[in-house]
């Protein structure tokens, strides 16, 4: 089984990263946040979860030395960085990209699309409509699923693509 590596572009406080890290098929859950305060809060959240996990593991060790807690390693899969996604030229080594991109300006969406084009990302999760993604993405897309939700956002767009040969990869704006 291949493990997945997730990038949350615009990670904010890191909640999606923690949820994803709980899955045993995840090797890395990496959050990138441009706003310093939000990044610092994600680090605070990570520290608090690590403390709680360590306390639970210590309590379980006192009670039962035969079973190791599988949750202890899950927190170690989460990392946060302060940075700007528009500076990324590729999304390597990530296999999955998640972004609550409702408020992203076009320049950020285009930068993510260019980085997506220069990598082998298998899945992109976006909160944009398929039309808006295609306007900025200039990528070969296959809509896996669109989930309409009763929220103020448009819905969640799950996008995948088959890995395409780099020589046939489009690098222009989508027509």
C-alpha positions as CSV (number, residue, x, y, z in Angstrom):
1,X,0.0,0.0,0.0
2,X,1.4,3.4,-1.0
3,X,1.2,6.0,1.7
4,X,-0.1,9.4,0.9
5,X,1.6,12.8,1.5
6,X,-0.8,15.7,1.9
7,X,-0.1,19.4,1.5
8,X,-2.7,21.8,2.9
9,X,-2.0,25.0,1.1
10,X,-3.3,27.8,3.4
11,X,-3.3,25.5,6.4
12,X,-4.6,28.1,8.8
13,X,-4.9,26.6,12.3
14,X,-4.1,23.1,11.0
15,X,-7.4,21.3,11.6
16,X,-7.4,19.4,8.3
17,X,-3.9,18.3,8.8
18,X,-4.7,16.7,12.2
19,X,-7.8,14.9,10.7
20,X,-5.8,13.5,7.8
21,X,-2.9,12.4,10.0
22,X,-5.3,10.1,11.9
23,X,-5.6,7.9,8.8
24,X,-3.1,5.0,8.8
25,X,-2.4,5.5,5.1
26,X,-0.8,8.9,5.7
27,X,2.9,9.3,5.9
28,X,3.0,13.1,6.0
29,X,0.5,15.8,6.7
30,X,2.1,19.2,5.9
31,X,0.5,22.5,6.3
32,X,1.8,25.7,4.6
33,X,0.4,29.0,5.9
34,X,1.4,32.5,4.7
35,X,-0.1,34.5,7.6
36,X,2.4,34.4,10.5
37,X,-0.2,34.6,13.3
38,X,-2.3,31.7,11.9
39,X,0.9,29.6,11.4
40,X,1.9,30.3,15.0
41,X,-1.5,29.2,16.1
42,X,-1.1,26.0,14.2
43,X,2.2,25.3,16.0
44,X,0.4,26.0,19.3
45,X,-2.3,23.5,18.4
46,X,0.3,20.9,17.4
47,X,2.1,21.4,20.7
48,X,-1.1,21.0,22.7
49,X,-2.1,17.8,20.8
50,X,1.4,16.4,21.3
51,X,1.1,17.1,25.1
52,X,-2.3,15.5,25.3
53,X,-1.1,12.5,23.3
54,X,2.0,12.1,25.4
55,X,-0.1,12.2,28.6
56,X,-2.5,9.5,27.2
57,X,0.4,7.3,26.2
58,X,2.0,7.7,29.6
59,X,-1.3,6.8,31.4
60,X,-1.8,3.8,29.1
61,X,1.8,2.6,29.8
62,X,1.0,2.7,33.6
63,X,-2.2,0.8,33.1
64,X,-1.2,-1.7,30.4
65,X,2.3,-2.3,29.2
66,X,1.3,-4.8,26.5
67,X,-0.4,-2.5,24.0
68,X,1.2,0.5,22.4
69,X,-1.0,3.4,21.5
70,X,-1.2,3.8,17.7
71,X,-2.2,7.5,18.2
72,X,1.3,8.3,19.5
73,X,2.9,8.2,16.0
74,X,0.0,10.0,14.3
75,X,1.0,13.4,15.7
76,X,4.5,12.9,14.5
77,X,3.2,12.9,10.9
78,X,2.1,16.6,11.1
79,X,4.3,19.5,10.2
80,X,3.6,23.2,9.7
81,X,5.6,25.8,7.8
82,X,5.4,29.5,7.4
83,X,5.6,30.2,3.7
84,X,3.9,31.4,0.6
85,X,2.5,28.8,-1.8
86,X,3.1,31.3,-4.7
87,X,6.9,30.7,-4.2
88,X,6.5,27.0,-4.8
89,X,7.5,25.9,-8.3
90,X,6.5,22.3,-7.7
91,X,4.4,20.3,-5.3
92,X,6.8,17.4,-5.1
93,X,6.8,15.2,-2.9
94,X,3.1,15.5,-2.2
95,X,0.5,13.0,-3.6
96,X,-2.5,15.0,-2.4
97,X,-3.2,18.7,-2.2
98,X,-6.0,20.2,-0.1
99,X,-6.9,23.8,0.0
100,X,-9.8,25.8,1.4
101,X,-9.3,28.2,-1.5
102,X,-12.6,30.1,-1.4
103,X,-10.8,33.4,-0.7
104,X,-7.7,32.8,-2.9
105,X,-7.1,35.6,-5.4
106,X,-6.5,34.5,-9.1
107,X,-2.7,35.0,-8.8
108,X,-2.6,32.5,-6.0
109,X,-4.8,30.0,-7.8
110,X,-2.6,30.3,-10.9
111,X,0.6,29.8,-8.8
112,X,-0.9,26.6,-7.3
113,X,-1.9,25.4,-10.8
114,X,1.6,26.0,-12.1
115,X,3.1,24.1,-9.2
116,X,0.5,21.3,-9.8
117,X,1.5,21.1,-13.4
118,X,5.2,20.7,-12.4
119,X,4.5,17.8,-10.1
120,X,2.9,14.4,-10.0
121,X,0.2,15.2,-7.5
122,X,-2.6,12.6,-7.8
123,X,-5.5,14.5,-6.1
124,X,-6.4,18.2,-5.6
125,X,-9.2,19.0,-3.3
126,X,-10.7,22.5,-4.0
127,X,-13.7,24.5,-2.8
128,X,-14.0,26.2,-6.2
129,X,-16.4,25.3,-9.0
130,X,-15.0,23.2,-11.8
131,X,-15.3,26.1,-14.2
132,X,-13.3,28.4,-11.9
133,X,-10.6,25.7,-11.4
134,X,-10.3,25.2,-15.2
135,X,-10.1,29.0,-15.7
136,X,-6.9,29.2,-13.6
137,X,-5.6,25.7,-13.5
138,X,-4.4,25.0,-17.1
139,X,-4.2,21.3,-16.1
140,X,-5.7,18.1,-17.3
141,X,-8.6,17.4,-14.9
142,X,-11.0,14.7,-14.1
143,X,-13.7,15.6,-11.6
144,X,-13.9,12.6,-9.2
145,X,-16.7,14.0,-7.1
146,X,-18.4,17.2,-6.3
147,X,-20.0,17.3,-2.9
148,X,-22.7,20.0,-2.6
149,X,-22.9,21.0,1.0
150,X,-25.3,23.2,3.0
151,X,-22.6,25.7,3.8
152,X,-21.8,29.2,2.6
153,X,-19.2,27.8,0.3
154,X,-19.8,26.3,-3.1
155,X,-19.0,22.7,-2.2
156,X,-16.0,20.6,-2.3
157,X,-14.5,19.6,-5.6
158,X,-12.4,16.5,-5.6
159,X,-10.1,16.5,-8.7
160,X,-7.8,13.8,-9.9
161,X,-5.8,13.2,-13.0
162,X,-4.0,10.4,-14.4
163,X,-0.3,11.0,-14.5
164,X,0.5,12.4,-17.9
165,X,3.7,12.3,-19.7
166,X,5.7,15.5,-19.0
167,X,6.3,16.0,-22.7
168,X,2.5,16.3,-23.3
169,X,1.9,18.4,-20.2
170,X,0.1,21.7,-21.0
171,X,1.7,24.8,-19.6
172,X,-0.5,27.4,-21.0
173,X,-3.8,28.9,-19.9
174,X,-6.8,26.5,-20.3
175,X,-8.7,27.5,-23.5
